[in-house]
Amino acid sequence: MNNVGKIVLLTSLLPIIGIEYILPSGIIGGDLIEQWNYVAIASLISLIAFIFYFYFSGKEDCFHFLGNVIIWGIIISISIEAIWGLLQLYGYLPSFHSVFKVTGTFFNPAPYSGYLALEGPLCLNELLVLRKEKNKSFLKLYSYCFLIFVLLLIVVVLPCGMSRSAWISTIFSSLFVLEMHYSFYSSLKNVWLKGPNKVFCLILVALILLLCIGGYLFFLKKDSALGRLFMWKIECRAIAQKPLLGYGANSFAHTYKITQEDYFSSELFSEEEEFVAGVVKYAFNEYFQMAIEYGLPVLFLYIGFCVYGVYIGIKNKRYGICGGIISFMIFSFSSYPLHLPVLFSSFLLLLLAAIAKHDKAFLWLYVFLFSSLVFLNYKPYESEAYNHWRRSEIYWVNDGRQALIEYEKLYPLLGNNASFLFKYGFCLYRNKRYEEAIECLKEAELLSCDPMILNVIGRCYQLQHKYEEAEYWYIRSTHFLPNRIYPYYLLAKLYAEPDYYNSTELNRMKDIVLFKEPKVYSKAIEEMREEIQRLK
């Protein structure tokens, strides 16, 4: 094959694989617009290079080389991440999170651990392949030692992320790779033919072991586990209401909020559910989020495409790549990897490597997927608007009028961003432009789960003496998150208004503020309780 073609393809794929070293992950509000823009540009370059490579390279080893580039590119990239995390653990490099010590180049340990989880099956497969070769060249011997080193790094660093999802996905995807190489199923079948009692004993031991491990993982972070289970319960209720067509793109946050409000307004919930309920940006289950936004048919198509990729990969004996896909799919059950450019692009590359073959159908699939990445994610105007927003944040504290001028300029470009809309609406509220603030905050409410939006809308109505409307929004806030003290405090102050005085409701709200156990105690709660005692 033409070496120039190899170099072209290699250089076009590396920017996508190494995205996390080129741009920082933690930008304003946790948004990743810069990385998505970068992925779009890198995808366009890769697309042009691949078409050139497809037509001018030989057919015999074209896609074998493509698979190797992707595998080793991801292995080397994640190895650097593992070393980065190790250096953070020992204090040689700073973390990108104020609470967690080990994050790699990511903004928190969850996506970092998910990225490391992709490497386990890839490294293990390459190690097992090289292990079977008896007369290894120097390069293969070096690669063998490097893979052992990387696997040891993963064993050391992965537990530090405290991501149970990543641990589970690494274990099961690695077991898949081992099964493909050593065929434990065939061995069990042979044992069964000799006598089923041994197989029953093995299954019993495996079940006991799974129960023990599952129990340990559950109680390791019990509140987190209960929180996820409660989220999934709410999400299933939302899916049941519109299973076929879903609620539309980017509708998850609003749909979740409305469904959780309905659930808590029924008063048929436990204290434990009230305690673990929280504000969410993602579903922490990509399958549920896809079903909520696009409907079950789209979800089944997505799962079918993934299963097809694994099936073709197994037929082509690309076990490491299939293990990486399985790891990603398991991690997707309790995290949000499809919303992270690094993980999403790695997953897409693994899928393409699994089904890669030299025909026009694959070429058109490649063109479609990477063209979609370009057209859906390349928004240079939005990236510039984010940079402008960052610069204008200095006015937020010191100069409310100037901040408002800056936000008015940015509104046409960032009007689809919930965080921006909330800050803009709050800025209008601080400048006593209540009607405009309400309009802006209602737009934010359609894109966000943040109950503070409901509280500020209620406050805007209250300051205009529209007490019934204010009461409606405050009550919605208590229904969404009944474990928060602040909306009850606002309701108490509302019922103490001379023109809307209600002694019964005022006393009820006072009791809640004074005696309700807060989820997180703070100085603000103490101040609210002191003030509420003075209300009569």
Steps between C-alpha positions, in 0.01 A plus 500: 500500500609856432691632804388854421138384538582346838658822621203704377249277682712485816539877526129554432384266779744605772338843561167327573659239728708755691235769538523513880860624487428775251209671676406523870181322606378731775363817339215731596211318665643160409413559134724340239437717195870549425567125499198432277621767257842340500351153440307643204816646341703184568217289355499705180878452461464129575216467250700656215807291588298179521338549159846561352634196685208278393546566129879502481604222739512127434211287619700223667598669827318832483259437785737287704719809518198719585413270793858504630518881481181533704595232756852623565399866476242450776738283707777761491255785564344329802844397628595868516173560688587224749847648562341845533260365763784331690693828511186675628461234767848574636460877469734564207222631275190706593149357475232663282245466782490675836390187690646198318873443484515273193327622182764464227436775243123475563285722722402219740591135573191338340582565130869450578432153643270420208778587257746277689241220490522496119867406520468188717363267227712659225825451694405154619419380149824635351693344787340157445564520124868584553532235772414226250785602269812299581773680306429864576685780325651778712204728421247235602693418818508871585124524427437196724686659794328834436155334512582332832609837637179666378276231650678542834445876474127444446482265799662771716323813369147378413396433864602858592221641282243324722279438196315172550366522144856503364604208722206288385548583131873421521441164672227377265667620179827336610313177576358516146853524354617207715198295387582570135857379548452207739134400444391438860154412369638200307692389809183522711313303233758222520479498881119484473519194278721325757274593791269800553563522876831682454337754269221562754763559769688743276180690415406515870843634596483755216154619611611535863808690385289730281258568787787581737669731248167662409419559867843650562469734201150605611596580859831659399303812396148412611343845457644529150363157406155582641509831315567324169221250563258783578605689185439190288157458660404856400647450152301180447182689592587764240569237231169325575309821419653546148676175405494526120595854400661632817497864608752639250870584491645670809173451686633270772555755779154657470326164457676358805410805709130485406485124567672535838268788593198282420644214704567705814173694472314168539646465853538124442875496553738386770728716716796323342388604150453857617851502646681363190311712243715762333563726201618313190644606167532148356297183551802300619369235265552572131235247398230667709603848384486390136154348554375818673624734228454291184274206592550125532532429124811721478640334814452153347671615179797626701528177701463297180785692336724440804413128513563474125841661550590246769369211285707603195799567723483149645473353150811698402675396826535860616441400861669796666293748299181308586606503866539879482150534351355275772682703767349821360151350483516379861637835618208668318254329737595730787688794351490745208786413257306594184501861622880516534696565177802289600298191592251538216768536230696203643184288497421599143853410388474161673168428328644593161810286563277204594298504177769640267524338158603615155171567324290800408234428763755549777640808326155660492440408866831665591409808293153522660622468861789743472300747290235494775769579757607798291157648429347439844792619710688771313375828649787752492269794575382327818858433610587868459186591694613274786836677507321836510281368784809402699646846460173668600474297824716763670203740485266250669608592854615860465287664230150363445410755231809427291442124543148549366632683193741214430229233548264682264766481229556127561134396521451437123800263501456326838122500525495118498728466805323456835790629713529818294123558501487462878782750554347741250158467664650544846685809379170644374345418839781682684443801274126493589387419145266232627282433195804450277662286769194274517497457123871411493480267800202315351718428197771368734241289683430308178868398479600444861423310819628776729230584762657844554342601169156427648589692817618811314192500274287485815700782653447716189124449525501571874684831453230597247233410762376211285476271798303210353749460215788519748337232716461272194873515416615458862275195543639351178848540650395313817350222288813460290739483797312466830833458683597867438420753776522816289165481310314440831675809637384700196144372546506604867606852402228505233228401749628773737434771237226735631304477172521119488511412869413139591578412862428126460734455204756736653523290816518179296788637291676628813484153655649345186784755486577466872473123541550335162834318474697653211690280256810716541527732800644847439533845654221620268251259663592635843441857379164406343387339826598808700307726263195273481455511879441876476209457255152533651 
